[in-house]
Amino acid sequence: MTMPSNDDPSVPSGHEPHDPLNGIRVGALIGGLFGALITALTSVANAWLVFIGAAVGAIVGYRSQRKR
């Protein structure tokens, strides 16, 4: 399977075909760090917030890159 190139007419000008994947990665990282910060400020029992934050961040990152 090959990724579309920049010459592909289905890819809008100025956008890389892997922008949504980068949005997922960056969103998950930032969301996970935010969840870890909240966990560190409250209690270790809230460690599940890291996973929830990463999932929410990944969704927000994906959607924000798809709309651009």
C-alpha positions in Angstrom: 0.0 0.0 0.0 1.4 3.4 -1.0 0.6 6.8 0.4 -0.6 9.4 -2.0 2.0 11.8 -3.2 1.9 15.6 -3.2 1.1 15.4 -6.9 -2.1 13.4 -6.2 -5.2 15.6 -6.9 -7.1 14.0 -4.1 -4.7 15.6 -1.5 -5.4 19.4 -1.0 -2.6 21.7 -1.9 -0.3 22.4 1.1 -1.3 19.3 3.0 0.7 16.2 3.5 -1.2 12.9 3.2 -0.1 11.8 6.7 -1.2 15.0 8.5 -4.0 13.2 10.3 -1.6 10.6 11.6 0.6 13.3 13.0 -2.4 14.9 14.6 -3.2 11.6 16.3 0.4 11.2 17.6 0.7 14.8 18.9 -2.8 14.8 20.3 -2.2 11.5 22.2 1.1 12.8 23.5 -0.3 16.1 24.8 -3.5 14.4 26.1 -1.4 11.8 27.9 0.9 14.5 29.5 -2.1 16.5 30.6 -3.6 13.3 32.2 -0.3 12.6 33.9 -0.2 16.2 35.2 -3.7 15.8 36.7 -2.7 12.4 38.1 0.4 13.9 39.7 -1.5 16.8 41.2 -4.3 14.6 42.7 -3.7 10.9 43.3 -2.1 7.8 41.8 -5.5 6.2 41.9 -6.4 8.5 39.0 -3.8 7.0 36.7 -6.6 6.0 34.3 -6.7 9.7 33.4 -3.5 9.3 31.4 -5.2 6.8 29.1 -8.4 8.9 28.8 -6.4 12.1 28.1 -4.4 10.3 25.4 -7.5 9.0 23.7 -9.3 12.3 23.8 -6.2 14.1 22.6 -5.8 11.6 19.7 -9.4 12.2 18.6 -9.0 16.0 18.8 -5.7 15.9 16.9 -7.2 13.7 14.2 -10.3 15.8 13.7 -8.4 19.1 13.7 -6.0 17.8 11.0 -8.8 16.4 8.9 -10.6 19.7 8.8 -7.6 21.7 7.7 
